[in-house]
Structure formats: C-alpha cells, structure tokens
Amino acid sequence: MKIQTLFQVVLIMLILSACQTVPTMRYDFTPDYVAPSGHKINARLQSIVVTTVEPEERSGVMPKESEVIPIIQEWKRALSVALSQSENFESESANKVNLIVKILKIEKFSIVPFITLQSTADITASYQIVEVGTGKILFRKEIGSSGVGPISTDGGGIFGNIKNIDMVSENTAIRLNIEKFIRALNDNY
C-alpha cells in the first residue's frame, strides 16, 4: 500500500472516530471478586489513609494534585470494599490498626495509544499496617502493577479526551494493585 493511501485511510479513521459517542468514564478500582481470607488478623482496622508522597520519595512520575485527588478518594473506597469482602480483620479485636497507603508512582503512557490503540499505566504504592497507640509497623509491602486498556474517548475522536483513555489503564492497574495487596496480606501476615 502506498504511503499516501495509508495516510488517507488513517485520516478517514480519525474523522470517523470523532463522530463516535462513548459514555464518560469514571474511576472504579474495586476488584471484581475478593475471596474471603482463610485466616483472620487479630486486629480491628480502625482507618484507611491513602496519600501521595513528597517529590523526593516518589519512584516515578505523578499527575498534578488536582488529578490525584479523585484517584485517592476512589482508591480508599475500593480498598475498604475489598478488605470488607476479604474479611481479613477481626471486627471485635481489642488491637487496633490503621492501614496507610502511600502512592509512589502513577505513570501514564499517553503516546502509546496512537500507535497500539492501547493505553498503559504503571502504579506503585507502599502499604503499611500500623498499630494504633504504639505506631509500630506490623506489615509493610511495596506493590507495583501495570494496566493496559483499549482506547475509549468521549466523542472527541482519537485526539479527544485523553483522560478517558488513561482512566481505563489506571482502573486496571490500581485494581490489580489492590488485589496484590490482599494476596500479600493473606500470604504474609
């Protein structure tokens, strides 16, 4: 196929994709299924805190603060749901713990979709279970995950809402990150 013909085909595809309407995406990090744990941790989960780290502590790129706030809120909600389903903690225990999640990296690769029709995101977070009162760290694990998602835009065509493209891969990556944390908790605590 000649270069000029190939260019025309790509141009037509771009024009047609601008006419498509796709529903607006939203963050949803809740794992599809979390099996109940085979054992209980003798502690009551008091609170879940999800934060970002200072720039010098990051292990990679981080979006702007305004973009991270909804990610933090959804991460906390999804983690609460997953932990409730896993039944890892004893709700009646006198021992109290907090779960602290520090987001070290949210790296999105937005240029890739134009070549592969997929978006990728790499996520790294540090999970710590801290005893209330003493501040003793009972569990610490750094978890990395990657997500790949197909292109999905809001009707603005391939050059439209890149955020929606990234949301697919971010949803997948953070969902996998939470699943890995639950598995690590079941295996190593």
C-alpha positions as a printed Julia matrix, in Angstrom:
189×3 Matrix{Float64}:
   0.0     0.0    0.0
   1.35    3.4   -0.88
   2.19    5.87   1.87
  -0.35    8.37   0.52
  -3.14    5.74   0.56
  -2.19    4.64   4.06
  -2.27    8.27   5.21
  -5.74    8.7    3.69
  -7.04    5.59   5.47
  -5.67    6.81   8.81
  -7.16   10.27   8.24
 -10.6     8.77   7.47
 -10.39    6.61  10.62
  -9.59    9.69  12.69
 -12.5    11.62  11.22
 -14.92    8.73  11.81
 -13.71    8.23  15.36
 -14.56   11.89  16.08
 -18.21   11.05  15.37
 -18.41    8.26  17.95
 -20.0     8.85  21.3
 -18.77    6.86  24.27
 -20.11    7.33  27.8
 -17.92    9.33  30.14
 -15.67    7.09  32.18
 -15.25    7.2   35.92
 -12.74    5.7   38.27
 -13.6     2.26  39.65
 -10.76    0.43  41.38
 -12.89   -2.18  43.17
 -11.69   -5.71  42.33
 -14.32   -7.84  40.62
 -14.06  -10.57  43.24
 -12.19  -10.9   46.52
 -12.35  -14.29  48.21
 -12.77  -14.37  51.98
  -9.46  -14.91  53.76
  -8.66  -18.29  55.22
  -7.4   -16.68  58.42
  -8.18  -13.58  60.45
  -5.7   -10.98  61.62
  -6.11  -10.36  65.35
  -6.69   -6.65  64.89
  -9.55   -4.28  64.13
  -8.98   -1.99  61.16
  -9.54    1.5   62.56
  -8.93    3.6   59.45
  -7.59    3.63  55.91
  -5.43    6.54  54.77
  -4.36    6.94  51.14
  -1.83    9.68  50.37
   0.85   10.68  47.92
   4.46   11.07  48.96
   6.77   14.06  48.76
   8.53   14.53  45.4
  11.86   13.21  46.73
  10.17    9.94  47.85
   8.49    9.2   44.51
   9.63    6.26  42.44
   8.32    7.77  39.2
   6.01   10.33  37.66
   2.92   11.61  39.48
  -0.02   13.54  37.94
  -0.95   17.03  39.11
  -2.55   17.24  42.55
  -5.97   18.1   41.07
  -5.86   14.86  39.07
  -4.68   12.77  42.05
  -7.47   13.79  44.48
 -10.23   11.7   42.8
  -7.78    8.79  42.47
  -7.04    8.92  46.22
 -10.75    9.04  47.09
 -11.63    6.08  44.84
  -8.57    4.07  45.97
  -9.65    4.44  49.6
 -13.26    3.47  48.81
 -12.25    0.45  46.69
  -9.74   -0.72  49.29
 -12.4    -0.52  52.02
 -14.78   -2.64  49.92
 -12.07   -5.2   49.09
 -10.97   -5.53  52.73
 -14.58   -5.92  53.83
 -15.03   -8.75  51.31
 -11.74  -10.41  52.29
 -12.71  -10.4   55.99
  -9.01  -10.2   56.96
  -9.53   -8.25  60.18
 -11.33   -9.2   63.4
 -14.01   -6.55  63.96
 -14.24   -7.38  67.68
 -10.48   -7.37  68.43
  -9.12   -5.07  71.13
  -6.0    -4.5   68.97
  -6.46   -1.56  66.61
  -4.54   -0.86  63.41
  -4.51    1.72  60.64
  -3.78    0.98  57.01
  -1.62    3.63  55.34
  -1.2     3.57  51.57
   1.45    5.85  50.09
   1.23    6.29  46.34
   4.77    6.35  44.96
   4.07    6.44  41.22
   1.21    6.89  38.76
   2.87    6.83  35.38
   0.71    7.01  32.25
   1.88    6.45  28.73
  -0.42    8.58  26.6
   1.61    8.49  23.4
   1.26    4.72  23.08
  -2.49    4.72  22.19
  -1.84    6.45  18.88
   0.43    3.59  17.82
  -1.01    0.49  19.53
  -4.63    1.55  20.19
  -3.93    0.82  23.85
  -3.05    2.89  26.88
  -0.76    1.76  29.71
  -0.32    2.86  33.32
   2.27    1.81  35.9
   1.35    2.18  39.56
   3.5     1.71  42.67
   2.23    2.03  46.24
   3.56    1.26  49.69
   1.13   -0.43  52.08
   1.7    -0.27  55.85
  -0.35   -1.63  58.7
   0.44    0.43  61.78
  -0.57   -0.4   65.35
  -2.67    2.37  66.9
  -1.09    3.8   70.04
   2.43    2.45  69.56
   2.99    3.4   65.91
   4.67    0.03  65.38
   4.66   -1.07  61.73
   3.24   -4.6   61.65
   3.22   -5.05  57.86
   4.96   -3.23  55.03
   4.94   -4.05  51.35
   5.66   -2.04  48.21
   3.47   -3.2   45.35
   3.75   -2.39  41.67
   1.21   -3.11  38.97
   0.53   -2.26  35.35
  -2.7    -1.84  33.47
  -3.45   -1.86  29.78
  -6.69   -0.61  28.32
  -8.22   -0.06  24.9
  -8.75    3.43  23.56
 -12.04    4.94  24.72
 -12.87    8.59  24.15
 -15.79   10.87  24.93
 -16.71   11.64  21.34
 -13.76   13.94  20.72
 -12.19   11.33  18.47
  -8.75    9.9   18.92
  -7.46   13.34  19.91
 -10.42   13.87  22.23
 -10.46   13.17  25.9
  -7.09   11.52  26.59
  -8.08   11.34  30.27
 -10.67    8.69  29.4
  -8.01    6.7   27.6
  -5.78    6.84  30.69
  -8.67    6.02  33.05
  -9.11    2.55  31.53
  -5.49    1.62  32.18
  -5.42    3.35  35.6
  -8.57    1.48  36.69
  -6.96   -1.81  35.7
  -3.57   -1.03  37.28
  -4.94    0.15  40.63
  -7.48   -2.68  40.78
  -4.58   -5.14  40.29
  -2.55   -3.27  42.92
  -5.34   -3.71  45.49
  -5.71   -7.4   44.58
  -1.95   -7.93  45.04
  -2.12   -6.23  48.44
  -4.96   -8.51  49.59
  -2.98  -11.58  48.41
   0.17  -10.34  50.19
  -1.87   -9.78  53.35
  -3.28  -13.32  53.16
   0.13  -14.89  52.45
   2.49  -12.89  54.66
   0.66  -11.55  57.69
